[in-house]
Amino acid sequence: MKRRKARQGTTLAAGGIVTRRGRRPLIAVVQRRKDKAWVLPKGKLKRHEKALAAARREVVEETGENVRVREFLGATSYWAGGKPKVVQFWRMQSTGGEPRRLMRDIRAVAWLPLKKAVARLSEPIERVFLSEIGRQALKPRHKAAAKKRASRKKARRRTRR
C-alpha cells in the first residue's frame, strides 16, 4: 500500500487528542506493540486520503472508540526513518458505546488525566505538544455547552438536598 507523500519525501500523518468526559476529563494514550512506547493515537495517510479522514480512521483503529471530531489543534514535525514527518492533530471526543477491537499494532489504551497522560508519553515531542495543547483539548467546545453542563450540575445539587 502506497502512502501519500509531500515534497522531498515528507511523511504525512494525522491523529487525535481524544477526550472522555466525566467527573474528571481523561485523554487517551496508546501503547505500541512493537516497542512498547506510549504515544498519541496517530498514523500515516493512505494514498489520496485527506488528513482529517486519516485522523478519524487511525483514532478509531488505535483506541477502539467511536469519536466526534472537533477542531484542529496543531501539528508536530520531526525526523523519522531519515526523513521529515508531519503529524496533524484534531481534538476528538469519545461518543461512548461499546469499544471496538484494537488494531494488532496496539498493545493497550490508557485513559488518563492531562498531567498523567503527558508523563506517560514516551516521545519528548509528544509530551511537549500535549502539555501545550492539552488544556485546549479538554475545554468544552462552546461556552453554551459549558453553561448547560453547569446548570445541570446545579440542578443535581438542588435535588440531593
C-alpha positions in Angstrom: 0.0 0.0 0.0 1.5 3.3 -1.0 1.5 6.3 1.3 0.7 9.9 0.4 3.9 11.9 0.5 4.6 15.6 0.4 7.6 17.2 -1.4 11.1 15.9 -0.6 9.8 12.6 0.8 8.0 14.1 3.8 5.7 11.5 5.5 2.3 12.8 6.3 0.3 11.5 9.3 -2.7 12.5 11.3 -4.2 11.7 14.7 -6.3 13.0 17.6 -6.2 14.2 21.2 -9.1 12.0 22.3 -11.0 13.0 25.4 -13.6 11.3 27.5 -15.9 13.4 29.7 -16.8 12.7 33.2 -16.1 14.0 36.7 -12.5 14.3 35.6 -11.8 14.6 31.9 -9.4 12.0 30.5 -7.1 11.7 27.5 -6.4 8.5 25.6 -2.8 7.4 25.0 -1.9 4.1 23.3 0.9 1.7 23.7 2.5 0.3 20.5 3.2 -3.4 20.5 6.5 -3.2 18.5 8.4 -1.1 21.1 6.0 -0.7 24.0 6.2 3.1 23.6 3.2 5.1 24.8 2.1 7.6 22.1 -0.8 9.7 21.0 -3.1 7.9 18.6 -2.0 8.7 15.0 -0.9 7.1 11.7 0.2 7.7 8.2 -2.2 8.9 5.5 -3.2 6.4 2.8 -2.9 7.4 -0.8 -5.4 10.1 -1.7 -6.7 10.2 1.8 -7.4 13.6 3.5 -5.7 14.3 6.8 -9.0 14.6 8.7 -10.3 11.3 7.4 -7.0 9.6 8.3 -7.0 11.1 11.8 -10.5 9.7 12.5 -9.7 6.3 11.0 -6.4 6.0 13.0 -8.0 7.0 16.3 -10.9 4.5 15.9 -8.4 1.7 14.9 -6.0 2.5 17.8 -8.3 3.4 20.6 -11.4 1.3 19.7 -13.6 4.3 20.4 -16.1 6.0 18.2 -15.3 9.6 18.2 -16.8 13.0 17.3 -14.1 15.2 15.6 -13.9 18.7 16.9 -11.4 21.5 15.9 -7.9 21.3 14.5 -5.3 21.6 17.4 -2.0 21.8 15.6 0.8 19.8 14.2 4.2 18.3 15.1 7.1 17.6 12.9 10.2 15.5 13.5 12.6 13.2 11.7 11.6 9.5 11.4 13.3 6.9 9.3 15.8 9.5 7.9 13.1 11.8 6.6 10.7 14.5 7.9 7.4 13.5 9.3 4.5 15.9 9.9 1.6 14.9 12.1 -1.7 16.9 12.2 -3.9 16.6 15.3 -7.6 17.3 15.9 -9.5 17.4 19.2 -11.8 14.4 19.4 -14.3 13.3 21.9 -15.3 9.7 22.6 -19.0 9.2 22.0 -19.1 6.2 24.3 -20.7 2.9 23.5 -19.1 -0.5 23.2 -15.4 -0.1 22.3 -14.2 -1.9 19.1 -11.3 -4.3 18.9 -7.9 -2.6 18.8 -5.7 -3.0 15.7 -2.9 -5.5 16.3 -0.2 -2.9 16.3 -1.6 -1.5 19.6 -1.0 -3.3 22.9 -3.1 -1.1 25.3 -5.1 2.1 25.7 -4.9 4.2 28.8 -7.4 7.0 29.8 -5.5 9.4 32.0 -5.9 12.9 33.4 -3.8 15.5 31.4 -0.7 15.6 33.7 -0.5 11.8 33.9 -1.1 11.5 30.1 1.8 13.9 29.4 4.0 12.0 31.8 3.1 8.6 30.3 4.1 9.6 26.7 7.4 8.1 25.6 8.3 10.7 22.9 9.5 14.1 24.1 7.9 16.0 21.2 4.5 14.5 22.0 5.0 15.4 25.7 5.7 19.0 24.8 2.8 19.1 22.3 0.3 17.6 24.7 1.4 19.8 27.6 1.0 22.9 25.4 -2.3 22.0 23.8 -3.9 19.7 26.4 -5.9 22.3 28.2 -7.4 23.5 25.0 -8.4 19.9 24.1 -10.2 19.5 27.4 -12.2 22.7 27.2 -15.9 22.4 26.2 -16.5 23.2 22.6 -18.7 26.2 23.2 -19.5 28.4 26.1 -23.1 27.5 25.7 -22.3 23.8 26.3 -20.3 24.7 29.4 -23.2 26.8 30.7 -25.6 23.9 30.1 -23.4 21.5 32.0 -23.1 23.9 34.9 -26.8 24.4 35.1 -27.4 20.6 35.1 -24.8 20.2 37.9 -26.5 22.9 39.9 -29.9 21.2 39.4 -28.5 17.9 40.6 -27.1 19.5 43.7 -30.5 21.0 44.5 -32.3 17.7 44.1 -29.8 16.0 46.5 -30.7 18.3 49.4 
